[in-house]
């Protein structure tokens, strides 16, 4: 649950960002912050000292992959709804 919720929120952050206009630079800081947060989120369930601190348990590669797949759902749904022009509601 810890990984799914954390990664899902990062996906939503990427899905709701404004699209870049042609000729403008992308916000690389946001991408860097999301990537770093994802690495730290995964470290929280894989590294022993962080597991103790956060009260988490180690996940297998299959479990981690399943968590990542489920975490994609809110961000992808939001992104698709924005492309169709529907109001963004979560």
C-alpha positions in Angstrom: 0.0 0.0 0.0 2.9 2.4 0.9 4.5 2.0 -2.5 1.2 2.1 -4.5 0.0 5.3 -2.9 3.4 7.0 -3.1 4.0 6.1 -6.8 0.4 6.9 -7.7 0.7 10.4 -6.4 3.9 10.9 -8.4 2.1 9.7 -11.5 -0.7 12.2 -10.8 1.9 15.0 -10.4 3.2 14.2 -13.9 -0.3 13.9 -15.4 -1.5 17.2 -14.2 1.5 19.3 -15.2 0.9 21.8 -17.9 1.9 20.9 -21.4 4.9 22.8 -22.9 4.2 25.3 -25.6 6.4 25.0 -28.7 9.6 26.9 -28.2 9.5 26.8 -24.4 11.7 24.7 -22.1 10.3 21.8 -20.2 10.3 21.8 -16.4 13.2 19.4 -15.8 13.1 20.2 -12.1 9.7 18.4 -11.8 10.9 15.4 -13.6 14.0 15.2 -11.4 12.0 15.6 -8.2 9.6 12.9 -9.3 12.4 10.5 -10.2 14.2 11.2 -6.9 11.0 10.7 -5.0 10.3 7.4 -6.8 13.8 6.1 -6.0 13.4 7.1 -2.3 10.0 5.5 -2.2 11.4 2.2 -3.5 14.4 2.5 -1.1 11.9 2.7 1.8 10.9 -0.9 1.1 14.2 -2.4 0.0 16.8 -1.0 2.4 16.9 -2.5 5.9 17.4 0.7 7.9 14.6 2.5 6.1 12.4 -0.5 6.5 12.9 -0.3 10.3 12.3 3.5 10.3 9.2 3.4 8.1 7.8 0.1 9.3 7.8 -1.5 5.9 8.5 -5.0 4.6 10.7 -6.0 1.7 8.9 -6.7 -1.6 9.9 -9.2 -4.3 10.4 -8.0 -7.8 7.0 -9.4 -8.8 5.3 -7.6 -5.9 7.1 -4.4 -6.8 6.1 -4.7 -10.4 2.5 -5.2 -9.5 2.6 -2.1 -7.2 4.0 -0.1 -10.1 1.4 -1.3 -12.5 -1.5 -0.5 -10.1 0.1 2.9 -9.3 0.0 3.8 -13.0 -3.8 3.7 -13.1 -4.7 7.1 -11.6 -2.1 9.0 -13.6 -3.0 7.4 -16.9 -6.7 7.8 -16.3 -6.2 11.5 -15.6 -4.0 12.0 -18.6 -6.5 10.3 -20.9 -9.4 12.3 -19.5 -7.4 15.5 -20.1 -6.7 14.6 -23.7 -10.4 14.1 -24.3 -11.2 17.5 -22.9 -13.2 16.1 -20.0 -12.9 18.0 -16.7 -10.2 16.5 -14.5 -11.8 15.0 -11.4 -10.3 12.6 -8.9 
